[in-house]
Amino acid sequence: MSVPARVGVIGGGRMGAGIAHAFVLAGAEVVVVERDAEAAGAASARLLESVRRSVERGATDRGFDGLAAAVRADTDAAALAGCALVVEAVPEDRELKIQALGRAELVVQDDAALATNTSSISIDDLASHLARPDRFVGLHFFNPVPTSQLVEVVTGAATAPALVDDARGWIEALGKTAIVVRNSPGFASSRLGVALGLEAIRMLEEGVASAPDIDAAMELGYRHPVGPLRTTDLVGLDVRLGIAEELHRTLGERFAPPELLRRLVADGHLGRKSGRGFYEWSEK
């Protein structure tokens, strides 16, 4: 199975640009919709730079000019009209996602698929605001999207089985592995990953060990490719905090965010994207 010929992505930040990048390399034409001209320009530059790096690394046999011609950024949701698949990748905020998905549903054809890249918000909750919930599914990509191998296909109560099959085929066409997860708080990956990350933060807060030593315990002792604190820096401390707060609300005290995490986010130390989190990060 191939990817849809035309794919829309709402939101051109790190995740949105990464999702667009994956579909472009797989042969789709991609339009990224952003909130204003400045954001659209930044999204386009971010995506094209990522595509250029893939060409330079030999990750694709296609030339940069041909790939760049398959990409455009816009500020009008009407640009999504011809897309067979639209993936919402706006920040992890319920109201923002509801608004973005609603605007997209108004302009796409009835048989088009809508997807959300949420890592923690209920698929059924988001679907309840759509006229065609059977055409809605979660596609939870991981950062960095171009090199990550996993995508969670999250099914809601109304998601059509045929759409789940299509979604698995699209993910395989991207060269990634799909796992199918029933809608539940945190799905599979966020629930497990955040549980480990929060405990690692508590250990650091309590002075059990340093950040590098806590990470080394999981990397060397359990063969995790990246430790939980470095992973939190890569994901973004603000993103992890938002997920933890949602899981705390739905699953209880075991997901209560540590004060250290709240303090770092309040101070603007968000991980790699801000230059500092549990580690110091250079521009390199």
N, C-alpha and C positions, 0 to 999 in steps of 0.2 A: 504493500500500500504506500502511496506517496502522500506528501503533505498537501493541504488545499492549495490551489493555484494562487489564491489571494488571501492574505491573513492581515487582520488588523490588531494592533496593540494599543491599548489606552494607557498612557503613562510611559515616558521615555527615560526614567531614571536608570539606576544600575540594573535592576531586575528587568524592567521593560525593554531596555536596549539589549540585554542579554537574550531575552526571549525572541526579539525581532532578529537578532544575529543568527540564532539557531535555525529559524525558519528560512531566512534568506539563503544561508549556506545549503539548505536542503532543497532549494529550488523554487521557493515561493516568492511572489511579489508581496512586499510588506509596507503597510502605511502605519505610521506611529502618530497618534493624536495626543496633543498636549494642550495645556490650559491657555497658553498665550504664545505669541511669536517668539519671545525670548526663550521660553522653555522648549519650544519646538526646534529652534536653532541649536540649542545645547544638546537635545536628544539626537538630532541628526548627526552632529559632530561626534558625539559619543559612539553612536552606532557605526559610523563610517570608519572611525579610528579602530574600533574593535575588528571590523571586517578586514581592514588593511593589515592588521597584525596576523590574522588568520591566513591571509594570502602569503605574507612574508614567511610564516612558519611552515608553509606547505600543507596546511590543514585542508585545503581545497584545491582542485585542479582548475577552477574557474578564475578568470582574471578579475582584478579589482574593478575595472571600469564596468564590466558586465554586472557584477554584484551591486555596485553603487547605483546603477540604473534601475535596479529592482527595489530601491528604497526611497521612500519619501516621508516627510513629516508634515503634519497639518494641524490646524487649531479647530477645525470644524468637524463635528461627529458625522456629518453627511459624507465625509471622505471614506467612511466605513461601509457605505451602501453596497458595494460589490463584493464584500468579503464573505467567504464561506465559513470562516472562523474568526471570532474576535476574542482576544484574551485581555481581560482587565488586569492591569498591573499598577494601580495607583497605590499610595501609601495605605498601611494597614489600619484603615478607619472605616467603620461600618457605613456611615452616612455617605462618605465619598464613594465607596464602592457601589452602593445602591444607586446613587445618582449617575455614576459612569455607566453602569450596566443598563439602566433605564434609558439613557440617551442612545446607547448603541442599539437597543432592541427596537427603538422607534424607526431606525433607518435601514436595518438589515432585512433581508428577505426572510420569510417565515421559516424556511428550512435551514437557515444559517445557525451555526452553533455559537453559543456564548460560553465563555469560561472565565473563571476567576483564579488568580494566582495567590489567593489568601492562604496564609499558613495557620490560621486559627479560627477565623470567623465561620459560623455555621453556614454550610451550603444551603440547608433548608430555609434558614432565615433570609438569605439573599434571594433565593428562588421565589419566596413568597411575595416579592415585590415585582415579579416579572409576569407578563401575560402568557409566556410559553415556558414554564419551568421544565418541561420535558426536554427542551433543547439547551439546558444549562448543566454544566459540570465543573468541578474543580480540577484545575491543572496546576499543581503545586511544584514549580520549578525550584531549583536550588542554586545558590550563589557560590562561585561564578557559573552562570548558565552554560557558557560555551564548553567548559571542561567537565561539568558535573554530569554524572551518568544516570541519575535517578529523577523521575517525575512521578509524583503521587497523582493518580486519577481518583478524585474524590466524588463519590456518587451521592446524590440526594435522593429523598424518597420518591421524587417525581422524575428523576433522570431516566430517559429512555435507554433500555439495554443496547439498542443499536448505536446510540451515541457513545456509550462506554466502549464498544468494540471499535468504533471509528477513532476514538481518542487513543486507545492503545496502539492502533496502527500508525497514527500520526507520530506518536512518541518513538516508536520503533524506527520510523522513517527519518527521525532526527538523529538516529544512532544512539538512543538512550533506552533505558529500561523503565518500563511502567509497572507500578504496583497499584492495584485497585483497593481502595479503602472506603469503607462505609462512613458516611458523615458522623463524626463524633468529635468532642472537644480536642483540638490539637491533632486530629487525625492520627497517624502512626508516628511519623518522623518528628513533628514538633513536640508531641507529648513526651516521647522518649528523650529527644535531644535536649529539651528545656529542663526536664527533670535532672539529667546529668549535669547540665550547665549550672543550674541553680545550686546544686549541692557543692559543686566545685567553687562557686563564688562564696558560699557559706564557709567552706574550709579555709579559703583565703582570708575572709573576714575574721575568722577565729584564730588565725595565725598557725594553722596546722602545718602548712608548707608554703613555699613561694609559688607564684604562678607557673614558672617553668617546671618546677618539680611536680606540681599537681598534673600538669599536662604530660610530663614524661611518664608518670605513673600509668596513664591510659595509653599513651603511644607505645611504650616499650612493654608494659605489663599485659595490655589487652589488645595490642596491635591496631589501635585506632590510628588512622593516618594523620589526624590532627587532634590535639587535646581539646578539652571542653572550653577552656578560657580563651585560647587562640581562636577557636571556632566562633565564640561569642564576639570577639573583635571583628572577625571577618563578616559575620552576619550583620552586626551592628548592635550595640548595647541597647539602643532605643527600640529596635525591632524586637529583641529578646524580652525587653521589659514589657512591651505591649502584649506579646503572646503570653507571658507569665501572668499578667493582670487578667487576661481573658480566662486562662486556665484556673487561676485562683478563684475567679467568680463562679466558674462552672463546676470545678472538680474539688475545690476545698483548699484547706490550709497548706497541704504539702506543696502547693505551687505559689505560696506567698513570696513575692520578690524580696530578696535580701536588701537591707538598707544600703549596703555598699553599691549595689547595682543602681538603686534610685539616686544615690549621691553622685555617682559618676555621670549618669545621664543628665542630671540637673546642672552639673558643671560643664556640660558640653563635650565630655570625653566619651565618644560614641564608638571608638574602635578605629579600624583602619581608615575609614572615610574621613575622620576628623584628625587623624594623626596620632591619637592616643586613646587607649582604653585600658586593658590589663597589661598591654605592651606599648612601647613607643614604635611608631611606624613612620618611616621616611617616605618621600615621594617616589622612591625607587620601587 
